[in-house]
Amino acid sequence: MDGYITDKEKIKNIIRKNIEYDEYVEWIELFGSDTMTVSGLDQIVSNMVRTAVSWRGRVIDDIVYSAQEVQDSLLRVNRACLDRGYDVMKKTMGIHNPMSYLMSCLINLANNIDFTQS
């Protein structure tokens, strides 16, 4: 696939930059958070990386996303998307696989980032 990045460290660095990882960690440590912990944030980043480098696509709400589209979407996730997706996941009852659900939320939010930030 043209433009598909397979380097996990590169993907991780892009994701951490986009979500303002260092500032986010500092905020969690200074002010605490009822919902997010540093270890939870690290787990989310790891899952984002794993999902972004997977060769599998994803079906979300009957829309088929190729592996390239999934990666492109996850590389557009910013801190606002992450916070919103995490809040949606925490408020949704009966989720069988919370991390997979969160990845789907993040992909949807990133694909609608211009709309959600207006």
FENDAWO-V394529 format. One line per field, one symbol per residue. phi: phi as a letter, one per 40 degrees, with the letter a starting at -180 (. if undefined). psi: psi as a letter, one per 40 degrees, with the letter a starting at -180 (. if undefined). A space follows every 10 residues. Layout:
phi=???
psi=???
This chain:
phi=.cgccbcccc ddcccccccf dccccccccc bgacbbbccc ccccddcccd cccccccabb fgbcbcdccc cdcccccbcc cccccccccc cccgccbdcc ccccdccccc cbdccccc
psi=hhehhehddd ddddddddef dddddddddd eihddhiddd dddddddddd ddeieiaihh fehhhidddd ddddeehadd dddddddddd ehifhdgddd dddddddddd efdddde.
